[in-house]
Amino acid sequence: MNGFEFTFADPDDEKSIKRLLSASGLPHEDMAQHLRHFILAKSDHDLIGVVGLEVLGELGLLRSLAVAPPHRNKGIGTILYGRILAYAHLQGIKELYLLTTTAEGFFSKLGFCKVDRNNVPPPIQATKEFQTFCPSTAVCMVKGRDEEPQYYPKEILRLQPDVPGAAMWAIALKKAMLTYFEVEPNSRFEMHRHESEQITMVLEGELFFEIAERMICVKQGEVIAIPSNVPHAVFTQKKSAKAVDAWSPPMEKYKK
Ligand SMILES: CC(C)(COP(=O)(O)OP(=O)(O)OC[C@H]1O[C@@H](n2cnc3c(N)ncnc32)[C@H](O)[C@@H]1OP(=O)(O)O)[C@@H](O)C(=O)NCCC(=O)NCCS
């Protein structure tokens, strides 16, 4: 899909999102408080599509999916849905709900099923969208997390802070996990151990491992494999580092 870019929303986008939502007949009154979880489609910096998520623990409310009329039926709505689904997975969401008055058919094709409003979990019923904005005639739909392969586009992999000086994302299946870290110079992960086996590859810079009474410098393109429960500390010196780690079983502390 050349010519379109997908990004997370920031406060500068608020006005144009409101315009698009109201032109599409969707509520936007409480949008600002959920803006952090909104994904946009833009063409030449102009907003042409939006989708949002409300994160309620393991439940999610998919909301505010709209594509500007001149750009409809080109697949953008489906791509936005794919982005928000990947993001919902990263947030650890197990069940995704939505309300719609206009697009039941669109969401049915994506695997959503109709559900009685009265059978919806209380945190979803308590959302503003559920209580106020959508008329009681709106159809409520749900989709559980399935075991299908999940694609994570780059812009969905938003870094989260970890130890001071380090930011990361984590993706887990049931038995394996991949993490990605960006570590500033002179940062340190104190001595620790974990049941999970860890295999780390340095993509850029260098990482130092204090392990088994040795210090090992792992440079760009190199790998270190750490068996279960071996104590180790990790740090950077003058250079920053970017690295990926494979874990099995998944590290509990990085699971959402
Ligand atoms: C619903 C919406 C987001 C779809 O976006 P889009 O970019 O046009 O969708 P796509 O091009 O990815 O369409 C994919 C398919 O869905 C179908 N579709 C699109 N809108 C539909 C609707 N409202 N109901 C049923 N099917 C619909 C298309 O015909 C197409 O079908 P096909 O693959 O069999 O040809 C867009 O029509 C819109 O903004 N509508 C107004 C706001 C709205 O109703 N949002 C949903 C409520 S949260």
The ligand as an SDF file (V2000), in Angstrom:
LIG
                    3D

 48 50  0  0  0  0  0  0  0  0999 V2000
  -16.2650    0.6610    7.9720 C   0  0  0  0  0  0  0  0  0  0  0  0
  -15.0870    1.3760    7.3240 C   0  0  0  0  0  0  0  0  0  0  0  0
  -14.0790    1.7610    8.3880 C   0  0  0  0  0  0  0  0  0  0  0  0
  -14.4320    0.4090    6.3090 C   0  0  0  0  0  0  0  0  0  0  0  0
  -13.2540    1.0190    5.8130 O   0  0  0  0  0  0  0  0  0  0  0  0
  -12.7490    0.7450    4.3090 P   0  0  0  0  0  0  0  0  0  0  0  0
  -11.3590    1.2580    4.1900 O   0  0  0  0  0  0  0  0  0  0  0  0
  -13.7480    1.2830    3.3490 O   0  0  0  0  0  0  0  0  0  0  0  0
  -12.7760   -0.8440    4.3050 O   0  0  0  0  0  0  0  0  0  0  0  0
  -12.0100   -1.8140    3.3320 P   0  0  0  0  0  0  0  0  0  0  0  0
  -11.6790   -1.1440    2.0430 O   0  0  0  0  0  0  0  0  0  0  0  0
  -10.8990   -2.4200    4.0790 O   0  0  0  0  0  0  0  0  0  0  0  0
  -13.2280   -2.8480    3.0720 O   0  0  0  0  0  0  0  0  0  0  0  0
  -13.0940   -4.1760    3.1210 C   0  0  0  0  0  0  0  0  0  0  0  0
  -14.4570   -4.8490    2.8760 C   0  0  0  0  0  0  0  0  0  0  0  0
  -15.4550   -4.4320    3.8240 O   0  0  0  0  0  0  0  0  0  0  0  0
  -16.6520   -4.0260    3.1440 C   0  0  0  0  0  0  0  0  0  0  0  0
  -17.2770   -2.9490    3.9020 N   0  0  0  0  0  0  0  0  0  0  0  0
  -16.8200   -1.6820    4.0200 C   0  0  0  0  0  0  0  0  0  0  0  0
  -17.6530   -0.9860    4.8160 N   0  0  0  0  0  0  0  0  0  0  0  0
  -18.6410   -1.8270    5.2000 C   0  0  0  0  0  0  0  0  0  0  0  0
  -19.7980   -1.6990    6.0250 C   0  0  0  0  0  0  0  0  0  0  0  0
  -20.0990   -0.5270    6.6010 N   0  0  0  0  0  0  0  0  0  0  0  0
  -20.5630   -2.7880    6.2320 N   0  0  0  0  0  0  0  0  0  0  0  0
  -20.2790   -3.9670    5.6430 C   0  0  0  0  0  0  0  0  0  0  0  0
  -19.1970   -4.1510    4.8360 N   0  0  0  0  0  0  0  0  0  0  0  0
  -18.4000   -3.0820    4.6180 C   0  0  0  0  0  0  0  0  0  0  0  0
  -16.1720   -3.5820    1.7900 C   0  0  0  0  0  0  0  0  0  0  0  0
  -17.2390   -3.6700    0.8650 O   0  0  0  0  0  0  0  0  0  0  0  0
  -15.0830   -4.5840    1.5100 C   0  0  0  0  0  0  0  0  0  0  0  0
  -15.6570   -5.8010    1.1300 O   0  0  0  0  0  0  0  0  0  0  0  0
  -14.9430   -6.8060    0.0800 P   0  0  0  0  0  0  0  0  0  0  0  0
  -13.5690   -7.1080    0.6630 O   0  0  0  0  0  0  0  0  0  0  0  0
  -15.8240   -7.9930    0.0680 O   0  0  0  0  0  0  0  0  0  0  0  0
  -14.8830   -6.0340   -1.1890 O   0  0  0  0  0  0  0  0  0  0  0  0
  -15.5390    2.6360    6.5270 C   0  0  0  0  0  0  0  0  0  0  0  0
  -16.5730    2.2830    5.6440 O   0  0  0  0  0  0  0  0  0  0  0  0
  -16.0450    3.7780    7.4170 C   0  0  0  0  0  0  0  0  0  0  0  0
  -15.2610    4.6240    7.8280 O   0  0  0  0  0  0  0  0  0  0  0  0
  -17.3620    3.8050    7.7280 N   0  0  0  0  0  0  0  0  0  0  0  0
  -17.9350    4.8480    8.5830 C   0  0  0  0  0  0  0  0  0  0  0  0
  -17.5650    4.6610   10.0490 C   0  0  0  0  0  0  0  0  0  0  0  0
  -17.9990    3.3060   10.5860 C   0  0  0  0  0  0  0  0  0  0  0  0
  -19.0990    2.8490   10.3160 O   0  0  0  0  0  0  0  0  0  0  0  0
  -17.0900    2.6810   11.3890 N   0  0  0  0  0  0  0  0  0  0  0  0
  -17.3410    1.3980   11.9880 C   0  0  0  0  0  0  0  0  0  0  0  0
  -17.9750    1.5190   13.3270 C   0  0  0  0  0  0  0  0  0  0  0  0
  -16.8090    1.4560   14.6650 S   0  0  0  0  0  0  0  0  0  0  0  0
  1  2  1  0
  2  3  1  0
  2  4  1  0
  2 36  1  0
  4  5  1  0
  5  6  1  0
  6  7  2  0
  6  8  1  0
  6  9  1  0
  9 10  1  0
 10 11  2  0
 10 12  1  0
 10 13  1  0
 13 14  1  0
 14 15  1  0
 15 16  1  0
 15 30  1  0
 16 17  1  0
 17 18  1  0
 17 28  1  0
 18 19  1  0
 18 27  1  0
 19 20  2  0
 20 21  1  0
 21 22  1  0
 21 27  2  0
 22 23  1  0
 22 24  2  0
 24 25  1  0
 25 26  2  0
 26 27  1  0
 28 29  1  0
 28 30  1  0
 30 31  1  0
 31 32  1  0
 32 33  2  0
 32 34  1  0
 32 35  1  0
 36 37  1  0
 36 38  1  0
 38 39  2  0
 38 40  1  0
 40 41  1  0
 41 42  1  0
 42 43  1  0
 43 44  2  0
 43 45  1  0
 45 46  1  0
 46 47  1  0
 47 48  1  0
M  END
$$$$
